[in-house]
Amino acid sequence: MHQVTRHREVQPPLTAVTSTGDLALAAEVLELRARNEQLSQALVSHAVIDQARGMAMVLAPCSSERAWDLLVDVSQHCNVKLRDVAAALVATTKGQELPEAIRHEWRRALRRLHALERR
């Protein structure tokens, strides 16, 4: 038996751009989608960082500004993004342990904070 090969009509993809105006519009849509994703991530990160900041205020105890400084200090010394340090701290409320590097730097940051307060 012979198989009959049929030629398929090739259709342009739906995302094909047909004019300069369409190209500019497509670029703007992509840029806005990326910005929207960044803003969504920022909102989530902001909430987690605020929760961690509150936890630091209770644990240290210290002001909101000092709590921020603590989180930044730990982040910089661990070379871990601030939002990841915050997420790890908040995760302890759900039974997770702090990663060893963050736990170690957290202790050091608290010692530095208390040493500053004694001066």
Residue pairs with C-beta under 8 A, 6 or more apart in sequence:
15 26
17 23
17 26
45 83
45 86
48 83
48 86
48 87
48 90
49 71
49 82
49 83
49 86
51 86
51 90
52 71
52 85
52 86
52 87
52 89
52 90
53 64
53 67
53 68
53 71
53 86
54 67
55 89
55 90
55 93
56 62
56 66
56 67
56 70
56 71
56 89
57 63
57 64
57 66
57 67
59 110
60 66
60 67
60 70
60 110
60 113
62 70
62 113
66 113
69 113
70 106
70 109
70 110
70 113
71 82
71 85
71 86
71 89
72 82
73 105
73 109
73 112
74 80
74 85
74 102
74 105
74 106
74 109
75 81
75 82
75 84
75 85
77 105
77 108
77 109
78 85
78 101
78 102
78 105
80 101
80 102
85 102
88 96
88 98
88 99
88 102
89 98
89 102
89 106
92 98
97 103
98 106
